[in-house]
Amino acid sequence: MAIDGVLVPIVMFSMIPVVAIGVPIARAYARRLESRPVAAIPSDVSARLERIEQAVDAIAIEMERVSEGQRFTTKLLSERAGLPASSGGS
């Protein structure tokens, strides 16, 4: 049990130099990684990404139209049943 009382200060004093040396090395490595030039995206990949972006935008517009139709239908059905219409989520 006496070894536990000695082990803590030994570990603490051995970790101080490791941290003092390791932090600057880690920062230098991070700067080196950040300064590397970013590889250019090929034009065919860029064109594909543009088409995907346009397709996603079109899907979003269509989904908005579907949700507007659902809100309208729900409003009509609730009026037909004589129930008060819900606010619709906004």
N, C-alpha and C positions, 0 to 999 in steps of 0.2 A: 504494500500500500504506500510506502514511502516513495516508491518510484514514480507514482502518479503526481506527486507534488513537485518533483524535479523535472518531469517530462514536459509540463506545460510551459515553463520559462524557456526551456531549450527549444521547443518548437516555435515559440513566439520570436525568440531572438534569431532563429535560423530563417524564419519567414520574412523578416524585415528586409534583409539583403535581396532575397528572391523577388519581392515585390518592387524594391527600389531599382533593380536591374530589369525586371520583366515588363514593367509598365512602359518605359521608354522604347523598348524593343517592340512591344505590341503597337504603340502609336506609330513608330516608323514603318512597320509593316502595313498598317492601315493606310497611311499616307501613300505608300508605294502602290497599293491596290487601287486607291482612288485616282492616282495620277495616270494610270494606264489608259491609253486611248480606247474608246468604245468602238467595237467593230461595227462597221456600217451594215445596215440591213439591206439585203439584196432587193432589187427593184421588183422582182416577181413576188416576193414575200410582202413587200410594202403594198403592192396592188391588191393582193389577196386580203390583207388586213383591212384595206379601204372598203373592199366589197363586203366583207363581214360586218364592218361598222355600219354600212348602209343597210344591210339586211336586218341587223338588230334594231336600227332606228325604225325601219318599216314595220317590223313585228311589234314594236312598242306602240306605234300609232294605231295599228289594227287592234291591239289589246285594249287600248283606251276607247276605241269605238265600241268594242264588245261590252266593256264595262258600262259605258254610257247607255247602250241598249238595254242592259240588264237593269240599270237604275230606272230607266223609262218604263220598262215592262212591269217592274215591281210597283212603281207609282200607279200605273193604270190598274193593276190587279187589286191594289189596296183601296183605290177609290171605288172600284166596282163592288168590292165586298163591303164598303161602307166603313172601313177601318181608317184611322188617321195614317197618312203616309209617313214613313220614317225619314229622318234627315239625310240618309244616304252615305254616311261615313265621313262627312266633313265637319 
